[in-house]
Amino acid sequence: MKTLSLLNIYLQLPPGTRNPDDNTPLDLTDPFNIIMFIVLPIAAVVLYFVWRKQKKKDGEL
């Protein structure tokens, strides 16, 4: 019985914190969101592979 009450204490959100259910979906009509969440991650991955290929060609990797 005591472990059940401790479990209820741990599962509660502290007051004043944001609930994950309060988040809104990503708005892809905003150009900032498109750049931030689509273009920049793709550019980072492409640049990583270009950098890695350059390092292999130089013989440093």
PDB file of N, CA, C, O and CB in Angstrom:
ATOM      1  N   MET A   1       0.828  -1.199   0.000  1.00  0.00           N
ATOM      2  CA  MET A   1       0.000   0.000   0.000  1.00  0.00           C
ATOM      3  C   MET A   1       0.866   1.253   0.000  1.00  0.00           C
ATOM      4  O   MET A   1       0.539   2.245  -0.653  1.00  0.00           O
ATOM      5  CB  MET A   1      -0.939   0.003   1.210  1.00  0.00           C
ATOM      6  N   LYS A   2       1.975   1.201   0.739  1.00  0.00           N
ATOM      7  CA  LYS A   2       2.846   2.362   0.826  1.00  0.00           C
ATOM      8  C   LYS A   2       3.521   2.635  -0.524  1.00  0.00           C
ATOM      9  O   LYS A   2       3.700   3.795  -0.894  1.00  0.00           O
ATOM     10  CB  LYS A   2       3.904   2.155   1.923  1.00  0.00           C
ATOM     11  N   THR A   3       3.895   1.588  -1.264  1.00  0.00           N
ATOM     12  CA  THR A   3       4.550   1.798  -2.564  1.00  0.00           C
ATOM     13  C   THR A   3       3.579   2.406  -3.567  1.00  0.00           C
ATOM     14  O   THR A   3       3.996   3.163  -4.444  1.00  0.00           O
ATOM     15  CB  THR A   3       5.110   0.472  -3.110  1.00  0.00           C
ATOM     16  N   LEU A   4       2.308   2.091  -3.457  1.00  0.00           N
ATOM     17  CA  LEU A   4       1.329   2.676  -4.375  1.00  0.00           C
ATOM     18  C   LEU A   4       1.195   4.174  -4.146  1.00  0.00           C
ATOM     19  O   LEU A   4       1.083   4.928  -5.112  1.00  0.00           O
ATOM     20  CB  LEU A   4      -0.035   1.996  -4.212  1.00  0.00           C
ATOM     21  N   SER A   5       1.204   4.620  -2.917  1.00  0.00           N
ATOM     22  CA  SER A   5       1.098   6.046  -2.649  1.00  0.00           C
ATOM     23  C   SER A   5       2.380   6.772  -3.073  1.00  0.00           C
ATOM     24  O   SER A   5       2.309   7.908  -3.541  1.00  0.00           O
ATOM     25  CB  SER A   5       0.811   6.289  -1.158  1.00  0.00           C
ATOM     26  N   LEU A   6       3.545   6.142  -2.918  1.00  0.00           N
ATOM     27  CA  LEU A   6       4.793   6.746  -3.380  1.00  0.00           C
ATOM     28  C   LEU A   6       4.813   6.841  -4.907  1.00  0.00           C
ATOM     29  O   LEU A   6       5.321   7.814  -5.464  1.00  0.00           O
ATOM     30  CB  LEU A   6       6.003   5.932  -2.880  1.00  0.00           C
ATOM     31  N   LEU A   7       4.269   5.845  -5.572  1.00  0.00           N
ATOM     32  CA  LEU A   7       4.199   5.863  -7.025  1.00  0.00           C
ATOM     33  C   LEU A   7       3.318   7.012  -7.505  1.00  0.00           C
ATOM     34  O   LEU A   7       3.654   7.673  -8.488  1.00  0.00           O
ATOM     35  CB  LEU A   7       3.668   4.525  -7.554  1.00  0.00           C
ATOM     36  N   ASN A   8       2.210   7.258  -6.837  1.00  0.00           N
ATOM     37  CA  ASN A   8       1.334   8.373  -7.201  1.00  0.00           C
ATOM     38  C   ASN A   8       2.036   9.713  -7.023  1.00  0.00           C
ATOM     39  O   ASN A   8       1.800  10.636  -7.803  1.00  0.00           O
ATOM     40  CB  ASN A   8       0.058   8.340  -6.364  1.00  0.00           C
ATOM     41  N   ILE A   9       2.890   9.839  -6.016  1.00  0.00           N
ATOM     42  CA  ILE A   9       3.626  11.084  -5.797  1.00  0.00           C
ATOM     43  C   ILE A   9       4.621  11.315  -6.923  1.00  0.00           C
ATOM     44  O   ILE A   9       4.765  12.445  -7.390  1.00  0.00           O
ATOM     45  CB  ILE A   9       4.353  11.057  -4.441  1.00  0.00           C
ATOM     46  N   TYR A  10       5.308  10.276  -7.369  1.00  0.00           N
ATOM     47  CA  TYR A  10       6.311  10.411  -8.427  1.00  0.00           C
ATOM     48  C   TYR A  10       5.693  10.686  -9.788  1.00  0.00           C
ATOM     49  O   TYR A  10       6.341  11.299 -10.636  1.00  0.00           O
ATOM     50  CB  TYR A  10       7.152   9.161  -8.502  1.00  0.00           C
ATOM     51  N   LEU A  11       4.469  10.255 -10.022  1.00  0.00           N
ATOM     52  CA  LEU A  11       3.844  10.406 -11.325  1.00  0.00           C
ATOM     53  C   LEU A  11       3.173  11.759 -11.519  1.00  0.00           C
ATOM     54  O   LEU A  11       2.763  12.075 -12.636  1.00  0.00           O
ATOM     55  CB  LEU A  11       2.843   9.322 -11.527  1.00  0.00           C
ATOM     56  N   GLN A  12       3.049  12.552 -10.492  1.00  0.00           N
ATOM     57  CA  GLN A  12       2.378  13.836 -10.615  1.00  0.00           C
ATOM     58  C   GLN A  12       3.331  14.891 -11.159  1.00  0.00           C
ATOM     59  O   GLN A  12       4.518  14.892 -10.836  1.00  0.00           O
ATOM     60  CB  GLN A  12       1.812  14.277  -9.267  1.00  0.00           C
ATOM     61  N   LEU A  13       2.804  15.786 -11.985  1.00  0.00           N
ATOM     62  CA  LEU A  13       3.595  16.911 -12.479  1.00  0.00           C
ATOM     63  C   LEU A  13       3.659  17.996 -11.418  1.00  0.00           C
ATOM     64  O   LEU A  13       2.658  18.278 -10.759  1.00  0.00           O
ATOM     65  CB  LEU A  13       3.001  17.472 -13.791  1.00  0.00           C
ATOM     66  N   PRO A  14       4.816  18.602 -11.246  1.00  0.00           N
ATOM     67  CA  PRO A  14       4.904  19.706 -10.293  1.00  0.00           C
ATOM     68  C   PRO A  14       4.074  20.894 -10.777  1.00  0.00           C
ATOM     69  O   PRO A  14       3.973  21.110 -11.984  1.00  0.00           O
ATOM     70  CB  PRO A  14       6.374  20.126 -10.085  1.00  0.00           C
ATOM     71  N   PRO A  15       3.491  21.655  -9.887  1.00  0.00           N
ATOM     72  CA  PRO A  15       2.704  22.817 -10.307  1.00  0.00           C
ATOM     73  C   PRO A  15       3.601  23.866 -10.966  1.00  0.00           C
ATOM     74  O   PRO A  15       4.731  24.094 -10.535  1.00  0.00           O
ATOM     75  CB  PRO A  15       1.962  23.432  -9.102  1.00  0.00           C
ATOM     76  N   GLY A  16       3.082  24.492 -12.005  1.00  0.00           N
ATOM     77  CA  GLY A  16       3.817  25.526 -12.691  1.00  0.00           C
ATOM     78  C   GLY A  16       4.658  25.036 -13.855  1.00  0.00           C
ATOM     79  O   GLY A  16       5.228  25.854 -14.577  1.00  0.00           O
ATOM     80  N   THR A  17       4.756  23.723 -14.065  1.00  0.00           N
ATOM     81  CA  THR A  17       5.520  23.203 -15.193  1.00  0.00           C
ATOM     82  C   THR A  17       4.581  22.947 -16.360  1.00  0.00           C
ATOM     83  O   THR A  17       3.380  22.750 -16.174  1.00  0.00           O
ATOM     84  CB  THR A  17       6.277  21.909 -14.804  1.00  0.00           C
ATOM     85  N   ARG A  18       5.143  22.951 -17.572  1.00  0.00           N
ATOM     86  CA  ARG A  18       4.326  22.716 -18.754  1.00  0.00           C
ATOM     87  C   ARG A  18       4.068  21.233 -18.923  1.00  0.00           C
ATOM     88  O   ARG A  18       4.957  20.410 -18.705  1.00  0.00           O
ATOM     89  CB  ARG A  18       4.999  23.286 -20.005  1.00  0.00           C
ATOM     90  N   ASN A  19       2.875  20.901 -19.305  1.00  0.00           N
ATOM     91  CA  ASN A  19       2.490  19.531 -19.574  1.00  0.00           C
ATOM     92  C   ASN A  19       2.836  19.214 -21.031  1.00  0.00           C
ATOM     93  O   ASN A  19       2.571  20.048 -21.897  1.00  0.00           O
ATOM     94  CB  ASN A  19       0.971  19.307 -19.285  1.00  0.00           C
ATOM     95  N   PRO A  20       3.408  18.062 -21.342  1.00  0.00           N
ATOM     96  CA  PRO A  20       3.711  17.730 -22.733  1.00  0.00           C
ATOM     97  C   PRO A  20       2.473  17.706 -23.627  1.00  0.00           C
ATOM     98  O   PRO A  20       2.596  17.868 -24.841  1.00  0.00           O
ATOM     99  CB  PRO A  20       4.399  16.392 -22.795  1.00  0.00           C
ATOM    100  N   ASP A  21       1.306  17.513 -23.068  1.00  0.00           N
ATOM    101  CA  ASP A  21       0.077  17.512 -23.861  1.00  0.00           C
ATOM    102  C   ASP A  21      -0.335  18.921 -24.290  1.00  0.00           C
ATOM    103  O   ASP A  21      -1.206  19.069 -25.148  1.00  0.00           O
ATOM    104  CB  ASP A  21      -1.049  16.866 -23.072  1.00  0.00           C
ATOM    105  N   ASP A  22       0.279  19.962 -23.706  1.00  0.00           N
ATOM    106  CA  ASP A  22      -0.067  21.341 -24.039  1.00  0.00           C
ATOM    107  C   ASP A  22       0.600  21.826 -25.327  1.00  0.00           C
ATOM    108  O   ASP A  22       0.279  22.910 -25.814  1.00  0.00           O
ATOM    109  CB  ASP A  22       0.316  22.252 -22.898  1.00  0.00           C
ATOM    110  N   ASN A  23       1.527  21.036 -25.885  1.00  0.00           N
ATOM    111  CA  ASN A  23       2.245  21.461 -27.081  1.00  0.00           C
ATOM    112  C   ASN A  23       1.326  21.474 -28.294  1.00  0.00           C
ATOM    113  O   ASN A  23       0.420  20.649 -28.413  1.00  0.00           O
ATOM    114  CB  ASN A  23       3.442  20.546 -27.339  1.00  0.00           C
ATOM    115  N   THR A  24       1.572  22.421 -29.192  1.00  0.00           N
ATOM    116  CA  THR A  24       0.805  22.507 -30.431  1.00  0.00           C
ATOM    117  C   THR A  24       1.587  21.813 -31.535  1.00  0.00           C
ATOM    118  O   THR A  24       2.809  21.700 -31.442  1.00  0.00           O
ATOM    119  CB  THR A  24       0.503  23.988 -30.809  1.00  0.00           C
ATOM    120  N   PRO A  25       0.912  21.347 -32.573  1.00  0.00           N
ATOM    121  CA  PRO A  25       1.635  20.713 -33.678  1.00  0.00           C
ATOM    122  C   PRO A  25       2.499  21.723 -34.430  1.00  0.00           C
ATOM    123  O   PRO A  25       2.286  22.933 -34.346  1.00  0.00           O
ATOM    124  CB  PRO A  25       0.650  20.046 -34.644  1.00  0.00           C
ATOM    125  N   LEU A  26       3.458  21.208 -35.153  1.00  0.00           N
ATOM    126  CA  LEU A  26       4.376  22.044 -35.915  1.00  0.00           C
ATOM    127  C   LEU A  26       3.645  22.686 -37.080  1.00  0.00           C
ATOM    128  O   LEU A  26       2.978  22.001 -37.856  1.00  0.00           O
ATOM    129  CB  LEU A  26       5.576  21.224 -36.418  1.00  0.00           C
ATOM    130  N   ASP A  27       3.770  24.010 -37.203  1.00  0.00           N
ATOM    131  CA  ASP A  27       3.116  24.763 -38.266  1.00  0.00           C
ATOM    132  C   ASP A  27       4.085  24.894 -39.439  1.00  0.00           C
ATOM    133  O   ASP A  27       5.024  25.688 -39.382  1.00  0.00           O
ATOM    134  CB  ASP A  27       2.654  26.166 -37.761  1.00  0.00           C
ATOM    135  N   LEU A  28       3.860  24.115 -40.507  1.00  0.00           N
ATOM    136  CA  LEU A  28       4.758  24.133 -41.649  1.00  0.00           C
ATOM    137  C   LEU A  28       4.439  25.236 -42.649  1.00  0.00           C
ATOM    138  O   LEU A  28       5.050  25.290 -43.716  1.00  0.00           O
ATOM    139  CB  LEU A  28       4.716  22.812 -42.338  1.00  0.00           C
ATOM    140  N   THR A  29       3.509  26.104 -42.332  1.00  0.00           N
ATOM    141  CA  THR A  29       3.258  27.246 -43.201  1.00  0.00           C
ATOM    142  C   THR A  29       4.180  28.413 -42.851  1.00  0.00           C
ATOM    143  O   THR A  29       4.295  29.371 -43.615  1.00  0.00           O
ATOM    144  CB  THR A  29       1.792  27.680 -43.100  1.00  0.00           C
ATOM    145  N   ASP A  30       4.835  28.330 -41.696  1.00  0.00           N
ATOM    146  CA  ASP A  30       5.773  29.360 -41.260  1.00  0.00           C
ATOM    147  C   ASP A  30       7.158  29.053 -41.830  1.00  0.00           C
ATOM    148  O   ASP A  30       7.691  27.974 -41.572  1.00  0.00           O
ATOM    149  CB  ASP A  30       5.822  29.447 -39.705  1.00  0.00           C
ATOM    150  N   PRO A  31       7.757  29.965 -42.595  1.00  0.00           N
ATOM    151  CA  PRO A  31       9.073  29.694 -43.186  1.00  0.00           C
ATOM    152  C   PRO A  31      10.163  29.408 -42.153  1.00  0.00           C
ATOM    153  O   PRO A  31      11.063  28.612 -42.420  1.00  0.00           O
ATOM    154  CB  PRO A  31       9.492  30.861 -44.033  1.00  0.00           C
ATOM    155  N   PHE A  32      10.100  30.040 -40.983  1.00  0.00           N
ATOM    156  CA  PHE A  32      11.099  29.775 -39.942  1.00  0.00           C
ATOM    157  C   PHE A  32      11.071  28.303 -39.517  1.00  0.00           C
ATOM    158  O   PHE A  32      12.121  27.681 -39.354  1.00  0.00           O
ATOM    159  CB  PHE A  32      10.855  30.685 -38.719  1.00  0.00           C
ATOM    160  N   ASN A  33       9.867  27.751 -39.339  1.00  0.00           N
ATOM    161  CA  ASN A  33       9.758  26.355 -38.937  1.00  0.00           C
ATOM    162  C   ASN A  33      10.277  25.415 -40.022  1.00  0.00           C
ATOM    163  O   ASN A  33      10.890  24.396 -39.707  1.00  0.00           O
ATOM    164  CB  ASN A  33       8.312  26.017 -38.603  1.00  0.00           C
ATOM    165  N   ILE A  34      10.045  25.736 -41.278  1.00  0.00           N
ATOM    166  CA  ILE A  34      10.545  24.899 -42.365  1.00  0.00           C
ATOM    167  C   ILE A  34      12.067  24.906 -42.369  1.00  0.00           C
ATOM    168  O   ILE A  34      12.699  23.857 -42.490  1.00  0.00           O
ATOM    169  CB  ILE A  34       9.999  25.383 -43.724  1.00  0.00           C
ATOM    170  N   ILE A  35      12.655  26.100 -42.234  1.00  0.00           N
ATOM    171  CA  ILE A  35      14.115  26.188 -42.229  1.00  0.00           C
ATOM    172  C   ILE A  35      14.697  25.495 -41.008  1.00  0.00           C
ATOM    173  O   ILE A  35      15.673  24.753 -41.120  1.00  0.00           O
ATOM    174  CB  ILE A  35      14.564  27.650 -42.265  1.00  0.00           C
ATOM    175  N   MET A  36      14.109  25.729 -39.851  1.00  0.00           N
ATOM    176  CA  MET A  36      14.667  25.223 -38.602  1.00  0.00           C
ATOM    177  C   MET A  36      14.531  23.709 -38.453  1.00  0.00           C
ATOM    178  O   MET A  36      15.455  23.060 -37.962  1.00  0.00           O
ATOM    179  CB  MET A  36      13.998  25.901 -37.440  1.00  0.00           C
ATOM    180  N   PHE A  37      13.419  23.141 -38.859  1.00  0.00           N
ATOM    181  CA  PHE A  37      13.160  21.734 -38.584  1.00  0.00           C
ATOM    182  C   PHE A  37      13.327  20.814 -39.792  1.00  0.00           C
ATOM    183  O   PHE A  37      13.304  19.593 -39.633  1.00  0.00           O
ATOM    184  CB  PHE A  37      11.784  21.587 -38.051  1.00  0.00           C
ATOM    185  N   ILE A  38      13.494  21.369 -40.999  1.00  0.00           N
ATOM    186  CA  ILE A  38      13.662  20.523 -42.178  1.00  0.00           C
ATOM    187  C   ILE A  38      14.985  20.824 -42.883  1.00  0.00           C
ATOM    188  O   ILE A  38      15.794  19.919 -43.093  1.00  0.00           O
ATOM    189  CB  ILE A  38      12.487  20.719 -43.149  1.00  0.00           C
ATOM    190  N   VAL A  39      15.210  22.082 -43.248  1.00  0.00           N
ATOM    191  CA  VAL A  39      16.377  22.433 -44.063  1.00  0.00           C
ATOM    192  C   VAL A  39      17.680  22.307 -43.272  1.00  0.00           C
ATOM    193  O   VAL A  39      18.631  21.698 -43.762  1.00  0.00           O
ATOM    194  CB  VAL A  39      16.233  23.857 -44.603  1.00  0.00           C
ATOM    195  N   LEU A  40      17.747  22.861 -42.075  1.00  0.00           N
ATOM    196  CA  LEU A  40      18.983  22.818 -41.297  1.00  0.00           C
ATOM    197  C   LEU A  40      19.419  21.399 -40.913  1.00  0.00           C
ATOM    198  O   LEU A  40      20.607  21.098 -41.027  1.00  0.00           O
ATOM    199  CB  LEU A  40      18.816  23.639 -40.051  1.00  0.00           C
ATOM    200  N   PRO A  41      18.526  20.518 -40.466  1.00  0.00           N
ATOM    201  CA  PRO A  41      18.984  19.148 -40.185  1.00  0.00           C
ATOM    202  C   PRO A  41      19.487  18.416 -41.430  1.00  0.00           C
ATOM    203  O   PRO A  41      20.474  17.683 -41.357  1.00  0.00           O
ATOM    204  CB  PRO A  41      17.858  18.351 -39.557  1.00  0.00           C
ATOM    205  N   ILE A  42      18.820  18.606 -42.569  1.00  0.00           N
ATOM    206  CA  ILE A  42      19.281  17.963 -43.796  1.00  0.00           C
ATOM    207  C   ILE A  42      20.640  18.522 -44.198  1.00  0.00           C
ATOM    208  O   ILE A  42      21.523  17.765 -44.605  1.00  0.00           O
ATOM    209  CB  ILE A  42      18.258  18.161 -44.935  1.00  0.00           C
ATOM    210  N   ALA A  43      20.820  19.841 -44.090  1.00  0.00           N
ATOM    211  CA  ALA A  43      22.101  20.455 -44.426  1.00  0.00           C
ATOM    212  C   ALA A  43      23.215  19.962 -43.497  1.00  0.00           C
ATOM    213  O   ALA A  43      24.344  19.749 -43.940  1.00  0.00           O
ATOM    214  CB  ALA A  43      21.991  21.983 -44.351  1.00  0.00           C
ATOM    215  N   ALA A  44      22.905  19.783 -42.234  1.00  0.00           N
ATOM    216  CA  ALA A  44      23.907  19.293 -41.284  1.00  0.00           C
ATOM    217  C   ALA A  44      24.350  17.873 -41.638  1.00  0.00           C
ATOM    218  O   ALA A  44      25.540  17.564 -41.570  1.00  0.00           O
ATOM    219  CB  ALA A  44      23.349  19.331 -39.850  1.00  0.00           C
ATOM    220  N   VAL A  45      23.420  17.021 -42.008  1.00  0.00           N
ATOM    221  CA  VAL A  45      23.763  15.646 -42.373  1.00  0.00           C
ATOM    222  C   VAL A  45      24.597  15.631 -43.653  1.00  0.00           C
ATOM    223  O   VAL A  45      25.593  14.912 -43.733  1.00  0.00           O
ATOM    224  CB  VAL A  45      22.485  14.795 -42.553  1.00  0.00           C
ATOM    225  N   VAL A  46      24.198  16.418 -44.654  1.00  0.00           N
ATOM    226  CA  VAL A  46      24.948  16.469 -45.912  1.00  0.00           C
ATOM    227  C   VAL A  46      26.354  16.999 -45.666  1.00  0.00           C
ATOM    228  O   VAL A  46      27.321  16.435 -46.177  1.00  0.00           O
ATOM    229  CB  VAL A  46      24.217  17.349 -46.951  1.00  0.00           C
ATOM    230  N   LEU A  47      26.485  18.069 -44.894  1.00  0.00           N
ATOM    231  CA  LEU A  47      27.809  18.618 -44.608  1.00  0.00           C
ATOM    232  C   LEU A  47      28.676  17.643 -43.822  1.00  0.00           C
ATOM    233  O   LEU A  47      29.890  17.607 -44.023  1.00  0.00           O
ATOM    234  CB  LEU A  47      27.677  19.919 -43.842  1.00  0.00           C
ATOM    235  N   TYR A  48      28.087  16.859 -42.939  1.00  0.00           N
ATOM    236  CA  TYR A  48      28.845  15.853 -42.204  1.00  0.00           C
ATOM    237  C   TYR A  48      29.423  14.814 -43.155  1.00  0.00           C
ATOM    238  O   TYR A  48      30.593  14.451 -43.036  1.00  0.00           O
ATOM    239  CB  TYR A  48      27.962  15.175 -41.153  1.00  0.00           C
ATOM    240  N   PHE A  49      28.617  14.332 -44.100  1.00  0.00           N
ATOM    241  CA  PHE A  49      29.119  13.333 -45.033  1.00  0.00           C
ATOM    242  C   PHE A  49      30.170  13.919 -45.973  1.00  0.00           C
ATOM    243  O   PHE A  49      31.123  13.226 -46.329  1.00  0.00           O
ATOM    244  CB  PHE A  49      27.970  12.746 -45.838  1.00  0.00           C
ATOM    245  N   VAL A  50      30.020  15.166 -46.377  1.00  0.00           N
ATOM    246  CA  VAL A  50      31.039  15.812 -47.208  1.00  0.00           C
ATOM    247  C   VAL A  50      32.332  15.963 -46.419  1.00  0.00           C
ATOM    248  O   VAL A  50      33.411  15.710 -46.955  1.00  0.00           O
ATOM    249  CB  VAL A  50      30.550  17.191 -47.709  1.00  0.00           C
ATOM    250  N   TRP A  51      32.243  16.367 -45.165  1.00  0.00           N
ATOM    251  CA  TRP A  51      33.419  16.517 -44.319  1.00  0.00           C
ATOM    252  C   TRP A  51      34.118  15.175 -44.106  1.00  0.00           C
ATOM    253  O   TRP A  51      35.345  15.086 -44.150  1.00  0.00           O
ATOM    254  CB  TRP A  51      33.027  17.127 -42.974  1.00  0.00           C
ATOM    255  N   ARG A  52      33.313  14.131 -43.874  1.00  0.00           N
ATOM    256  CA  ARG A  52      33.885  12.805 -43.656  1.00  0.00           C
ATOM    257  C   ARG A  52      34.574  12.287 -44.905  1.00  0.00           C
ATOM    258  O   ARG A  52      35.638  11.673 -44.813  1.00  0.00           O
ATOM    259  CB  ARG A  52      32.806  11.829 -43.217  1.00  0.00           C
ATOM    260  N   LYS A  53      33.988  12.524 -46.067  1.00  0.00           N
ATOM    261  CA  LYS A  53      34.585  12.101 -47.324  1.00  0.00           C
ATOM    262  C   LYS A  53      35.904  12.849 -47.557  1.00  0.00           C
ATOM    263  O   LYS A  53      36.881  12.266 -48.027  1.00  0.00           O
ATOM    264  CB  LYS A  53      33.606  12.342 -48.497  1.00  0.00           C
ATOM    265  N   GLN A  54      35.919  14.135 -47.227  1.00  0.00           N
ATOM    266  CA  GLN A  54      37.136  14.929 -47.374  1.00  0.00           C
ATOM    267  C   GLN A  54      38.232  14.409 -46.437  1.00  0.00           C
ATOM    268  O   GLN A  54      39.398  14.343 -46.826  1.00  0.00           O
ATOM    269  CB  GLN A  54      36.844  16.420 -47.089  1.00  0.00           C
ATOM    270  N   LYS A  55      37.864  14.043 -45.215  1.00  0.00           N
ATOM    271  CA  LYS A  55      38.852  13.517 -44.263  1.00  0.00           C
ATOM    272  C   LYS A  55      39.400  12.181 -44.738  1.00  0.00           C
ATOM    273  O   LYS A  55      40.591  11.915 -44.573  1.00  0.00           O
ATOM    274  CB  LYS A  55      38.230  13.362 -42.866  1.00  0.00           C
ATOM    275  N   LYS A  56      38.547  11.321 -45.332  1.00  0.00           N
ATOM    276  CA  LYS A  56      39.025  10.042 -45.840  1.00  0.00           C
ATOM    277  C   LYS A  56      39.984  10.251 -47.008  1.00  0.00           C
ATOM    278  O   LYS A  56      40.983   9.544 -47.141  1.00  0.00           O
ATOM    279  CB  LYS A  56      37.846   9.161 -46.269  1.00  0.00           C
ATOM    280  N   LYS A  57      39.663  11.234 -47.854  1.00  0.00           N
ATOM    281  CA  LYS A  57      40.500  11.497 -49.001  1.00  0.00           C
ATOM    282  C   LYS A  57      41.869  12.022 -48.543  1.00  0.00           C
ATOM    283  O   LYS A  57      42.883  11.720 -49.173  1.00  0.00           O
ATOM    284  CB  LYS A  57      39.814  12.501 -49.947  1.00  0.00           C
ATOM    285  N   ASP A  58      41.909  12.784 -47.479  1.00  0.00           N
ATOM    286  CA  ASP A  58      43.157  13.303 -46.949  1.00  0.00           C
ATOM    287  C   ASP A  58      43.943  12.229 -46.194  1.00  0.00           C
ATOM    288  O   ASP A  58      45.132  12.400 -45.925  1.00  0.00           O
ATOM    289  CB  ASP A  58      42.881  14.485 -46.036  1.00  0.00           C
ATOM    290  N   GLY A  59      43.283  11.134 -45.858  1.00  0.00           N
ATOM    291  CA  GLY A  59      43.937  10.052 -45.128  1.00  0.00           C
ATOM    292  C   GLY A  59      44.021  10.270 -43.639  1.00  0.00           C
ATOM    293  O   GLY A  59      44.843   9.644 -42.970  1.00  0.00           O
ATOM    294  N   GLU A  60      43.206  11.128 -43.113  1.00  0.00           N
ATOM    295  CA  GLU A  60      43.246  11.413 -41.670  1.00  0.00           C
ATOM    296  C   GLU A  60      42.231  10.610 -40.874  1.00  0.00           C
ATOM    297  O   GLU A  60      42.285  10.613 -39.644  1.00  0.00           O
ATOM    298  CB  GLU A  60      43.011  12.881 -41.430  1.00  0.00           C
ATOM    299  N   LEU A  61      41.321   9.931 -41.527  1.00  0.00           N
ATOM    300  CA  LEU A  61      40.291   9.209 -40.779  1.00  0.00           C
ATOM    301  C   LEU A  61      40.576   7.744 -40.788  1.00  0.00           C
ATOM    302  O   LEU A  61      39.820   6.964 -40.209  1.00  0.00           O
ATOM    303  CB  LEU A  61      38.909   9.472 -41.348  1.00  0.00           C
TER     304      LEU A  61
END
